[in-house]
């Protein structure tokens, strides 16, 4: 059910989208936004510390604390040993495959609003047949829905590095889609020793070198659900509209699988907005020249959310 807070978040987000992308191509906006987000993170951390003190001395449990307790219970049900790891990463990850010890680990990082659950099962199965595969739940998604917020692309790259360390992966081929491709680029820049190769799919370079989606596409992202329309129908129609013409009709089973993955563990509206701010605050394309990491850029020429020119500029 949509709450008043969710509706307010959507209104604010839609208003921000009218100007955020144009502003993010300026030389001052993205650094200023990143500083603002990091300041908010610091203040949020202080608030959480105060809440923890209240809980210790017997005060009432806040809604956020209850959500956190439920998430930790879910994590323990998935993997008790990993959930109990001391100093575990702030985010959760999914692990599978039995690759040879000499084969590189594959780290999959998904895009805006998407968790590590949202990968086609057949695709993951092919990878896991010969490789060890890790799939990250970015902050705000999957089993990381109560991870500290707000956050930046840089912070999520550090999360990915923490996952590789916790999983005992020496190096990995990192596959990033959309926002996940931005995180992958930042991971290679900040932690080059952990990345043996990059596959950047449907993503873009840091601002201000990127190209925006058409305004009509962005309006579609934040459109309200129609009265009487099911959540599954809304999600299926939205995601199909981002695919190449005819894809939904040709591959309905893949659309149904995606819808099921989204609904299984919905990303909260507040996290959707926070991730968007992280994207808007990511900047500095010139930094990519410092990377010597072998990289493959993959981009659909009919991508509506991330125009293909972004892949060309990134390459």
PyMOL commands that set and color helices and strands:
alter all, ss='L'
color gray80, all
select helices_A, chain A and resi 4-24+29-56+63-78+80-83+121-128+142-144+153-166+179-190+192-194+215-221+231-242+247-250+252-264+269-280+285-290+309-314
alter helices_A, ss='H'
color red, helices_A
select strands_A, chain A and resi 93-96+105-109+133-136+172-177+195-201+295-298
alter strands_A, ss='S'
color yellow, strands_A
deselect
rebuild
show_as cartoon
